[in-house]
Amino acid sequence: METIIDNVTALYSLGYKGFWGSNKNLNFPEGVTPPTESEIDAEVKRLQAEYDAQEYARNRALDYPDWGAQFNKIYDDGLTKWKTEMVDPVKAKYPKP
């Protein structure tokens, strides 16, 4: 998987606010003890694992027809056909891990 989580995202997730700078050169307000590099790295890994675990959901969202087509299917053919012909094939293609 491609890494998309950076240190800034991890810091926000850890509850830090008011810092500034770039991804590797961060500054914190006076009186704020910055997290250790290992704490940041652990949070980056946790967030990345969470993101990777949701790949199936992102793929499903891209594969489902737009809402208008789905509503038309329900109106024309009913919920059962909508589920079996539109929803179930996408869920089968991208199963939950």
C-alpha positions as CSV (number, residue, x, y, z in Angstrom):
1,M,0.0,0.0,0.0
2,E,1.0,3.5,-0.7
3,T,1.8,5.6,2.5
4,I,-0.5,8.6,2.6
5,I,-0.4,9.5,6.3
6,D,2.2,12.1,7.2
7,N,3.5,13.4,10.6
8,V,1.2,16.4,10.6
9,T,-1.8,14.1,10.3
10,A,-0.5,12.0,13.1
11,L,0.1,15.0,15.3
12,Y,-3.5,16.2,14.8
13,S,-4.7,12.7,15.6
14,L,-2.6,12.7,18.8
15,G,-4.4,15.9,19.8
16,Y,-1.6,18.4,19.1
17,K,-2.7,21.9,17.9
18,G,-0.9,25.1,17.2
19,F,2.3,23.6,15.8
20,W,3.8,24.9,12.5
21,G,6.5,24.0,10.0
22,S,7.0,21.3,7.5
23,N,6.5,17.5,7.9
24,K,10.0,16.9,9.3
25,N,10.7,20.3,10.8
26,L,7.9,21.0,13.2
27,N,7.8,23.7,15.8
28,F,5.5,23.7,18.9
29,P,4.2,26.6,21.0
30,E,6.1,27.5,24.2
31,G,5.2,25.2,27.0
32,V,4.1,22.3,24.8
33,T,6.2,19.2,25.1
34,P,6.4,17.7,21.6
35,P,5.8,14.0,21.1
36,T,8.8,11.7,20.6
37,E,9.6,10.6,17.1
38,S,8.6,7.0,18.1
39,E,5.2,8.2,19.2
40,I,4.7,10.0,15.9
41,D,5.9,7.0,13.9
42,A,3.6,4.7,15.9
43,E,0.6,7.0,15.2
44,V,1.5,7.2,11.5
45,K,1.6,3.4,11.3
46,R,-1.7,3.1,13.2
47,L,-3.5,5.6,10.9
48,Q,-2.0,4.0,7.8
49,A,-3.2,0.6,8.9
50,E,-6.7,2.0,9.5
51,Y,-6.7,3.6,6.1
52,D,-5.5,0.4,4.4
53,A,-8.2,-1.6,6.1
54,Q,-10.8,0.6,4.4
55,E,-9.6,0.0,0.9
56,Y,-12.5,-2.3,0.1
57,A,-15.0,0.5,1.1
58,R,-13.3,3.1,-1.1
59,N,-13.3,0.6,-4.0
60,R,-17.0,-0.2,-3.5
61,A,-17.9,3.5,-3.4
62,L,-16.2,4.0,-6.8
63,D,-17.9,0.9,-8.3
64,Y,-21.5,1.4,-7.3
65,P,-23.7,3.2,-9.8
66,D,-24.7,6.8,-9.0
67,W,-27.6,7.3,-6.6
68,G,-30.0,8.3,-9.4
69,A,-29.5,5.0,-11.2
70,Q,-29.9,3.1,-7.9
71,F,-33.1,4.9,-7.1
72,N,-34.4,4.2,-10.6
73,K,-33.6,0.5,-10.2
74,I,-35.5,0.4,-6.9
75,Y,-38.5,2.2,-8.3
76,D,-38.6,0.1,-11.5
77,D,-37.6,-3.4,-10.1
78,G,-37.9,-3.2,-6.3
79,L,-35.4,-3.6,-3.5
80,T,-34.7,-7.3,-4.0
81,K,-33.5,-6.8,-7.6
82,W,-31.6,-3.7,-6.7
83,K,-29.7,-5.6,-4.0
84,T,-29.1,-8.7,-6.1
85,E,-28.2,-6.9,-9.3
86,M,-26.4,-3.8,-8.1
87,V,-25.2,-4.1,-4.6
88,D,-24.3,-7.8,-4.2
89,P,-22.0,-8.0,-7.2
90,V,-19.9,-5.0,-5.9
91,K,-19.8,-6.5,-2.4
92,A,-18.6,-9.8,-3.9
93,K,-16.0,-8.0,-6.0
94,Y,-14.6,-6.1,-3.0
95,P,-15.3,-8.2,0.1
96,K,-14.7,-7.0,3.7
97,P,-11.4,-8.3,5.0
